Amino acid sequence: MEGEVKDEKGGIGALLGSCGAVFWPGMMIFGFPGIAGQHWTQAFGVDRAAIGQTLFFVLAGTGIFMYLTGRWQARIGHARVTALGAILCAFSTWILGGASSMGVVYGCSFLIGVSSAFVYIPTLTVVQFWHPQRRGFATGMVSMVFGLSAALMSPVLTSLLLYWGYASTTRMVSLFSLGTGLLAAWFVRMPRTPPLEPKHAPIAGMIQGMTVREALQTKAFWLLWFTWVLAGAGGIAMVTLSTAFGHSMGLGVRESVLLLTAFNITNGLGRYLSGHVSDRIGRNRTMSVTFLAAGCAYGLFSSVEGLLVWSILAALVGLAFGTLFAVSAPLASDCFGMKHFGAIFGLVFTAYGFVAGPFGPWLSGHVLDATGGRFDQVFGYLGVSFFTAAVLIWFVKKPHRANMASRGSGKDRAPGTTPSGTYFLV
C-alpha cells in the first residue's frame, strides 16, 4: 500500500509489541478496581466514594505524565519509556498486594496511572508512523488490547482472588506484567526513515504538523479536550459502577462481574472495530454515533431489569468508551500532524486525567452515598455527558492552513490567522 513502511516485519513487530506493552496496565486500570473494590471495602471499612476515588488517582497520574511522556519519548526513545512504564506497573502492583490502608491503594493507583502514560503515548505514536495510511486501524488495535485485557482477565482474577487470596493474586500479576512488559517494549521502535504523511491527511506532505502552541490556539483542540472530559467521565465511571450496581440489585459476585466483563469486551473489541470504521466513514461520525448510543444506555439502565439487558447496556457504554480511545488519537493526528503528536495528545489527555476522574467515578460515588444508592440519578447525569460529547465531537475539524507567506501583523497578515500567520483558529 502506498505510504506504508516497506519493512513489513518491523511494522508487525511494532504493532504486536505495542499491544503487549499496554495489556497489563489496561487490566489494572479497567478491571482491577472493580474486582478488588469489595476486598478494599471489607478490609479498610470504606464506602463507595472511597473506592471510586482510586480511579481519580489513576487518572491524575495519567494526566500529569501524558504530556511529559510526549516530550520525553523523543529524547530518550520510545522503547525505553515503554520499558519504564512496564517496570512501574509491576512495582505498583506488587506494593498493592501488601497495602495496609486506602492511602497505599491511592498511591499505587497514581503510579499505575503514570505507568499507563509511559506505555500508551509511545505505542500510539510508533504504530501511526509504521501504518500512516491506516492510523485508525493501528491505534484501534493497540487501544483494543488496552481495554480488552480487563475483559479477558476479570473472570480469571475473580476466581484467583477467591481461591488464592488478594496478596498472592496481585503479586502473581506483578511478575507476569514485568516479564511481558519488558519483552514487548523492545519492539516499540520507530521506523528508520519515518514515512511522509498519507495523501488523504489534512496536512498532506507536512510531516512537521502543528506545534503545541499552535494547536492550543485552535477550537479543534478545546472541543476535543472537553469531549474527553464528558465521554471520559461517562466511560470510566462504569468500571466501578457496574459491579456496585449489580450488588445493589441482588446479584452475586460472579454475576456482578459479568456487567464489568460486558463493558470491557466492547471497550476492547470495539476499539478495533471503531478505529477501522473511522478510516472509512470518518472519525467524527463514528464517535458521535457511539456516544449517542451510550447516552441512551445510561438513560435506560434504571428502567429495565435482567442481567442480560444490563450487560447489553454496559456493553454500549464500553463501546463508546473504547471508541473515544481508539478514534480520538488518529483524529488528533489528522488535525495537528504527527511531528508533535505525543505532546499535543498528551495535553488532550489531561482532560481525562484531571477532570474526568472527579466528574465520573468520584462524583458518582458521592452521589450514591448522599442519596442512599440512587443509581438513576448517577446514570442520568452520565447519560447527559455522553449526549453533550456527541455534539461537541461533531465540530472537531481540521484547522485551515493559512498562507505561509503572509506572516506579519495587521493588514499584512491573513484574516483569521494566529500572530505567526500559520493556522486559522477554527
C-alpha positions in Angstrom: 0.0 0.0 0.0 1.3 3.4 -0.9 2.7 5.3 2.0 3.2 2.2 4.1 6.6 1.4 5.6 8.2 -1.3 3.4 9.7 -3.2 6.4 6.6 -5.3 7.0 8.2 -7.4 9.7 9.2 -4.3 11.6 5.7 -2.9 11.3 4.1 -6.1 12.5 6.6 -6.4 15.4 6.0 -2.8 16.4 2.2 -3.4 16.4 2.4 -6.6 18.4 4.9 -5.2 20.8 2.7 -2.1 21.4 -0.3 -4.4 22.0 1.7 -6.4 24.5 3.0 -3.3 26.3 -0.4 -1.9 27.1 -2.0 -5.3 28.2 -1.3 -5.3 31.9 -1.6 -1.5 32.5 -5.0 -1.7 30.8 -6.1 -4.6 33.0 -5.0 -2.8 36.2 -7.0 0.3 35.2 -10.2 -1.0 33.7 -10.5 -4.3 35.6 -8.7 -4.4 38.9 -10.6 -1.6 40.8 -13.9 -3.2 40.1 -12.7 -6.7 41.1 -10.8 -5.6 44.2 -13.3 -3.0 45.3 -15.2 -5.4 47.6 -12.0 -6.6 49.2 -10.9 -3.0 50.0 -14.4 -2.2 51.3 -14.2 -5.1 53.8 -10.5 -4.7 54.7 -10.4 -1.0 55.2 -14.1 -0.2 56.0 -14.5 2.4 53.3 -17.6 3.5 51.3 -18.3 3.6 47.5 -16.9 7.1 47.2 -13.5 6.0 48.5 -13.4 3.1 46.1 -14.3 5.4 43.2 -11.5 7.7 44.2 -9.0 5.1 43.2 -9.7 5.9 39.6 -9.3 9.6 40.4 -5.7 8.9 41.4 -5.2 6.7 38.4 -6.4 9.4 36.1 -4.4 12.1 38.0 -1.2 10.1 37.4 -2.1 9.6 33.7 -3.0 13.3 33.2 0.2 14.7 34.8 2.5 12.5 32.8 0.8 12.2 29.4 2.2 15.5 28.2 5.6 14.9 29.7 5.8 11.4 28.1 5.1 13.0 24.8 8.1 15.2 25.2 10.4 12.6 26.8 9.9 9.9 24.2 11.6 12.0 21.6 14.6 12.4 23.8 15.2 9.1 25.4 13.5 6.8 23.0 10.0 5.1 22.7 11.2 1.7 23.8 13.0 3.0 26.9 9.9 5.0 28.0 7.7 1.9 27.4 10.1 -0.3 29.5 10.0 2.2 32.3 6.2 2.0 32.2 6.3 -1.8 32.5 8.6 -1.6 35.5 6.5 1.0 37.2 3.3 -1.0 36.6 4.8 -4.2 38.1 6.3 -2.4 41.1 3.0 -0.7 41.9 1.0 -3.9 41.6 3.5 -5.7 43.9 3.1 -3.0 46.6 -0.7 -3.0 46.1 -0.7 -6.7 47.2 0.5 -5.7 50.7 -1.5 -2.5 51.0 -2.4 -1.8 54.6 -4.7 1.2 54.1 -6.5 3.1 51.3 -3.7 5.6 51.3 -1.4 2.9 50.0 -4.0 1.9 47.4 -4.3 5.5 46.3 -0.6 5.9 45.9 -0.3 2.7 43.9 -3.2 3.8 41.8 -1.4 7.0 41.0 1.7 5.1 39.9 -0.3 2.7 37.8 -1.8 5.8 36.1 1.8 7.1 35.5 2.8 3.7 34.0 -0.1 3.8 31.6 1.0 7.2 30.3 4.5 5.8 29.8 3.2 2.9 27.6 0.2 4.5 25.9 1.7 7.6 24.2 4.8 5.8 22.8 2.8 2.9 21.4 0.2 5.1 19.8 2.9 7.3 18.2 5.0 4.3 16.9 2.2 2.4 15.3 0.9 5.5 13.5 4.3 6.1 12.0 4.5 2.4 10.9 1.0 2.5 9.4 0.3 6.0 8.2 -2.4 5.0 5.7 -4.3 3.0 8.4 -3.9 5.1 11.5 -7.4 4.2 12.8 -6.7 0.5 12.4 -3.3 0.7 14.1 -4.4 2.8 17.0 -7.6 0.7 17.2 -5.6 -2.5 17.6 -3.5 -1.0 20.5 -6.5 0.5 22.2 -8.4 -2.7 21.8 -5.8 -4.7 23.8 -5.6 -1.8 26.3 -9.3 -2.2 27.0 -9.9 -5.9 26.2 -7.2 -7.0 28.7 -9.6 -6.3 31.5 -12.4 -8.3 29.9 -10.1 -11.3 29.4 -8.6 -11.2 32.9 -11.5 -10.1 35.1 -13.1 -13.5 35.4 -9.7 -15.2 35.8 -8.7 -12.8 38.6 -12.0 -13.0 40.3 -11.5 -16.8 40.6 -7.9 -16.4 41.7 -9.0 -13.9 44.4 -11.5 -16.4 45.7 -9.0 -19.3 45.8 -5.6 -17.8 46.3 -6.4 -14.6 48.1 -5.7 -10.9 47.4 -2.0 -10.8 48.2 -0.9 -13.8 46.2 -3.0 -12.9 43.2 -1.7 -9.3 42.9 1.9 -10.4 43.2 1.5 -13.0 40.5 0.1 -10.3 38.3 3.1 -8.1 39.1 5.6 -10.8 37.9 3.7 -11.5 34.7 3.3 -7.8 33.9 7.1 -7.2 34.4 8.2 -10.1 32.1 5.7 -9.5 29.3 6.0 -5.7 29.5 9.8 -5.6 29.2 9.7 -8.1 26.3 7.1 -6.1 24.4 8.9 -2.8 25.0 11.8 -4.0 22.9 9.7 -3.9 19.8 8.2 -0.4 20.3 10.6 1.4 18.0 10.2 3.9 15.2 10.9 3.2 11.5 14.4 4.1 10.5 13.0 6.6 8.0 9.6 8.0 9.0 7.2 7.9 6.1 5.6 11.0 4.7 2.1 12.0 5.7 -0.5 10.0 3.8 -2.1 11.7 0.8 -5.5 11.8 2.4 -4.2 13.5 5.6 -5.5 17.1 6.3 -1.9 18.4 6.1 -0.7 16.2 3.3 3.1 16.2 2.8 3.6 18.3 6.0 5.3 15.8 8.4 6.1 18.6 10.9 2.4 19.5 11.5 1.5 21.9 14.2 3.5 22.9 17.2 1.9 22.6 20.7 1.4 26.3 20.9 -0.4 26.4 17.5 -2.6 23.5 18.5 -3.7 25.2 21.7 -4.9 28.2 19.7 -7.4 26.2 17.7 -11.1 25.4 18.5 -10.5 21.8 17.4 -8.1 21.2 20.4 -10.5 22.5 23.0 -13.6 20.8 21.6 -11.6 17.5 21.7 -10.4 18.3 25.2 -14.0 18.8 26.5 -15.1 15.7 24.7 -12.6 13.8 26.7 -13.9 15.3 29.9 -17.5 14.3 29.2 -17.2 11.0 27.4 -14.2 10.0 29.6 -16.2 10.6 32.8 -19.1 8.6 31.4 -16.9 5.7 30.4 -14.5 5.3 33.3 -17.3 5.6 35.9 -18.7 2.3 34.6 -15.6 0.5 35.9 -16.8 0.8 39.5 -20.5 1.4 38.9 -21.1 -1.9 37.1 -20.2 -4.2 40.0 -21.7 -1.8 42.6 -25.0 -1.7 40.6 -25.0 -5.5 40.3 -24.6 -5.9 44.1 -27.4 -3.3 44.7 -29.7 -5.3 42.5 -29.0 -8.5 44.5 -26.6 -10.1 42.1 -23.8 -12.3 43.4 -20.0 -11.6 43.0 -19.7 -13.6 39.8 -22.9 -12.2 38.2 -21.9 -8.6 39.0 -18.5 -9.1 37.4 -20.4 -10.1 34.2 -21.5 -6.5 33.9 -17.9 -5.3 34.1 -16.9 -8.0 31.7 -19.5 -6.9 29.1 -18.3 -3.3 29.4 -14.7 -4.4 28.9 -15.4 -6.7 26.0 -16.8 -3.9 23.9 -14.4 -1.4 25.4 -11.7 -3.6 23.9 -13.1 -5.2 20.8 -15.0 -2.0 19.9 -11.7 -0.1 19.7 -10.5 -2.2 16.7 -13.9 -2.0 15.1 -14.4 1.7 15.6 -10.8 2.5 14.5 -11.2 0.5 11.3 -14.7 2.0 10.6 -13.4 5.6 11.2 -10.9 5.1 8.4 -13.8 4.6 6.1 -16.8 6.8 7.3 -14.9 9.5 9.3 -13.7 10.0 12.8 -16.4 12.5 13.9 -19.3 10.4 12.7 -18.0 7.2 14.3 -17.5 8.9 17.7 -20.8 10.8 17.7 -22.9 7.7 16.9 -21.4 5.6 19.7 -21.7 8.5 22.2 -25.4 8.8 21.4 -25.8 5.1 22.0 -24.0 5.3 25.4 -26.2 8.2 26.4 -29.3 6.2 25.6 -27.9 3.2 27.5 -27.4 5.2 30.7 -30.9 6.5 30.4 -32.4 3.0 30.2 -30.3 1.4 33.0 -32.6 2.1 35.9 -35.9 1.4 34.0 -35.1 -2.2 32.8 -34.4 -5.4 34.6 -32.4 -8.5 34.0 -28.7 -9.5 33.9 -28.7 -9.8 30.1 -30.3 -6.4 29.4 -28.0 -4.7 31.9 -25.0 -6.4 30.3 -26.0 -5.1 26.9 -26.4 -1.6 28.2 -23.0 -1.8 29.9 -21.6 -3.1 26.6 -22.9 0.0 24.8 -21.1 2.3 27.3 -18.0 0.2 26.8 -18.2 0.6 23.0 -18.4 4.4 23.3 -15.6 4.5 25.8 -13.4 2.3 23.5 -14.2 4.5 20.5 -13.1 7.6 22.5 -9.7 6.0 23.0 -9.3 4.4 19.5 -10.5 7.2 17.3 -9.6 10.4 19.1 -5.8 9.7 18.6 -6.0 9.5 14.8 -8.4 12.4 14.8 -5.8 14.4 16.7 -3.0 13.4 14.3 -5.3 14.3 11.3 -5.9 17.7 12.8 -2.5 18.6 14.1 0.0 16.3 12.3 2.5 13.7 13.7 5.6 15.7 14.5 4.3 16.8 17.9 1.6 14.3 18.3 2.8 12.9 21.6 2.9 16.3 23.3 -0.4 17.5 21.8 -2.3 14.3 22.5 -0.8 14.3 26.0 -2.3 17.7 26.6 -5.7 16.5 25.3 -5.4 13.6 27.8 -5.1 16.0 30.7 -8.9 16.4 30.4 -9.3 12.7 31.2 -6.7 12.7 33.9 -7.7 15.8 35.8 -11.4 16.4 35.2 -13.0 13.1 34.0 -11.9 11.3 37.2 -13.5 13.7 39.6 -16.6 14.2 37.4 -17.1 10.5 36.8 -16.1 7.9 39.4 -15.5 10.3 42.3 -18.7 12.4 41.9 -20.9 9.3 41.2 -19.6 7.7 44.4 -20.5 10.7 46.4 -24.0 11.0 44.8 -24.7 7.3 45.6 -23.6 7.8 49.2 -25.6 11.0 49.6 -28.8 9.6 48.0 -28.7 6.2 49.6 -27.8 4.4 46.4 -29.9 6.2 43.9 -28.3 4.9 40.7 -30.9 6.6 38.5 -29.5 10.0 39.4 -26.0 8.9 38.6 -26.9 7.3 35.4 -28.9 10.4 34.4 -26.0 12.9 34.6 -23.6 10.5 32.9 -26.0 10.0 30.1 -26.3 13.8 29.6 -22.5 13.9 29.5 -22.4 11.4 26.6 -25.1 13.3 24.7 -23.1 16.6 25.1 -19.9 14.9 23.9 -21.7 13.6 20.8 -22.5 17.2 19.8 -19.0 18.6 20.6 -17.1 16.0 18.7 -19.1 16.7 15.5 -17.5 20.1 15.4 -13.8 19.0 15.7 -12.5 19.8 12.3 -9.0 20.3 10.9 -7.6 23.8 11.3 -7.3 25.5 7.9 -3.8 26.1 6.7 -3.0 29.8 6.2 -0.8 31.2 3.6 2.7 30.7 5.0 3.9 33.8 3.0 1.5 36.0 4.9 3.4 36.2 8.2 3.3 39.5 9.8 0.8 41.7 11.6 -2.1 44.0 10.8 -3.2 44.1 7.2 -0.2 42.1 6.1 -1.5 39.0 8.0 -4.2 36.9 6.5 -7.5 37.3 8.3 -8.1 34.6 10.9 -4.5 33.5 11.3 -2.5 33.4 14.5 0.2 36.0 15.1 2.7 33.7 13.5 0.5 33.6 10.4 0.3 29.8 10.5 -3.2 28.5 11.2 -6.8 29.7 11.4 -8.4 29.5 14.8 -11.2 27.2 13.6 
